[in-house]
Amino acid sequence: MRCAATLLLTAAVLTDAATAASVRVTVLNPAGTLLSDAVVMLESTTGRTAPRPLASAEVGQQDKRFQPQVAVVPVGTRVDFPNRDTVRHHVYSVSESKRFEIKLYVGRPEKPVLFDKPGVVVLGCNIHDSMIGWIVVADTPWYGRSGPDGVVQIADVPPGSYRLRTWHPVLPAGSMGVEQPLAVAGDTEMSVRLTGAAR
């Protein structure tokens, strides 16, 4: 009996793996220019699937810039903020999703910052006003960030009904991204043109 149950469970897992789809999204601005650093998330409309936090993540500072300037992590992830410059930085955020402050430091802070609430977190430096960065905290396991080709590839998406949420730094402040419905029944390829994105 136990053997039969094991075989049934294995068959169910293999079936799920076989039906999981790949979703490819190309993100453009209104003029049709490909957008890097766009974040795409698929949020199930039939029930929340909790994401697994990353084992480690970091947003460094180098040449008085956040690197990467845009990061995306699942909720519950701890992010480290190593300073690779020879000058001190004072990293902070006053965003509703995460308020924190790492006072003047060089090297690696004593402990990473826990991002335990979904949303868009704007980063700044109290010493260098030109430094700005973003961390998008995703409450879904299906997310990604576009490279120079404007493409986000999301693998292992179960068939179902989703909200496709697309975010980019050039959207108005406070925006959680542009939403549109998406039905996934197999491998899917589409493009999203972000109104209001200037670059």
N, C-alpha and C positions, 0 to 999 in steps of 0.2 A: 504493500500500500504506500509506504514511504517512497519507494522507488518510482511508482507511478506519479505521485505528487511532484517529485523532483523533475520528472520528464515533462509534465504539464507546465511547470514553472519555467523550465528552460525554453520550451516551445513558445510561451508567451513573450519571453524576453527577446527571442530571435524575431518574432513577428513584429514587435514594437520597433526593433532596430531596422527591420526591413522596410517599414512604412515611414520611418522618420525622413524628413525632407530637408533640403538645403534651400535657404532663402537668400537671394543675391539682390542687393539694393544699391543702385547708383544714385548719388545725391548731387544735385546741380542747383545753381542759383537761377534767378529768372532769365538771365541771358544765356543759360545753357552751359555755363562754365562749371567744370567739375569741382566739387568742394571737398578738401581734405579736412580732417578733424570734425567730421559730422558723426554724431552718435545715433545709432538706430537701435530701438528696443522693440521686441514683440511681447505684448502683454495679453495673456489669455483672457477672453471674455466669459469663459465658463467656469473659472475658478483660479485662484492664485497658486502658482507653483513656486515654492520658496527656492531662491538661488543658494548655491553653496559659496560661502565667502572664500576669497583667494587666500592661499597660504601666506603670501607676501605681496606687497605692492609698494611702489615708491613714486614720488614726484620730487625730483631733485631740483636744485638751483645751480645754474652754471651760466657764466657770462651775463649775470644779472637777468636771467630768464628762468621761468619754470620749464622743466623738461620732464615729461611732455607738457606742452601748454594745455592740452585737453586730455584728461584721463577718464576712463570709465571703469567702475568697479561694482561688483554686486554688493548689496547691503550686508553689513556685518563684517566687512573687510577692514583690516587695520593698515593704514598707509604711513610709510616712513617718508621723512622730508630731509634727506641729506643735503647739506650745503657744500658744494664743491668749489665755491669761490673762495678767494682769499679775504674777502670782506664779510662782515657779519650781516645776516638777514634776520628779519623779525616777521615771520609768516603768521598770517591770521585769516579768519573768515568771520563775517557777521551774518552769513546766510542763515535763513530759517532752518534749513536742513541740517546744518552743522555750524555751531559757533565754537571757535577755538583760537588759541594764541600760543605761539612758540616764541618766547622772547629772545632777544639778541643772542645769536649762537653761530658757531662755525662747526664744521664736521657733522656728526650724526646726532640728532636729538636723543635724549635719554630713552624715550619710548615712542612708538608710533601712535597715530591718532585713529580712534575707532569711528568709522562712518556707519552709524546704526539706523539712519533714517533715509529713505529714498528722496531724491531731488537733485537740483543743480546747486553745487557749492562753488562760490566765487572766491578765489584766492588772491591775496595781496601781500605786499611787504610794506611795513610801516616806515622803512628807511628808503626804499626805492619805489617811488610812486608809479613808475612806468612798468613795474612788474605786475602782471595779471595772469591768472590761470584759472582753470575750471576742473572740477571733479564731478562727473555725473554718476550718481549712486543709483544703480538699477535694482528694481525689486522684481526681477525676472531672470531666469537663467539664459535667456536668448537675447543677446546684445552684441554690439561691436562698434568699432570706430573706423572711419574711412581713412585710407591713405591718400597719396597724391592722385591716384586714379579715381577717387571719389566713390570707391566701392566698399560696401560692407557685406561680408559673407558670413551668414549664420548657419551653422550645421546642426543636425540632429533635432530638428523642429518637429514635434508630433503633429499629425493632421488635426485641424480644428479651426476655430474662429479666433482671430486676434485683433488687437489694436496695434497698428504699426505707428510708433512714435519716433519722430525724427527731430533731433535738436542740433543746433549749431551756434557758436558764439555770436554770430552776427544777428541772430534773432533778438527781438526786443528784450530788455532786461526783465527778468522775472518769468520769462516764457519757459514752460515745461516742454516745449516742442510742438510740432505739428502732428496731429493725429489723423489717421484714416483707417477704415476697416480693411482687413485682409483675411481671406479664407485660404488656408493651406491644405491642399489635398495631395500635393506632390512637389517636386522641385519647382521653385518659383523664381522668376526674374522680373524686376520692375525698376522704374526710376521714380525719384521724388524730386520735384522742383520746389525749392523753398522760397516762397514769397517773402520779400523783405530782406533776403540775404544779398548783401552788396558785393561780395567777393567770391 
